């Protein structure tokens, strides 16, 4: 879990810097972050549900 937190922190920091460098509005940056979080959440839920049927 610690490794995942470090990795996500590093990647979200990179996204924030990129958005800042490209003058992407904070609202768009927030949407990107929420999309990434939703993908991670959905993949975790799908994996748990798939494990129930094995």
Secondary structure, DSSP 8 states (H G I E B T S, - for coil): -HHHHHHHHHHHHHHHHHHHHTT--HHHHHHHHHHHHHHHHHHHHHHHHHHHT-
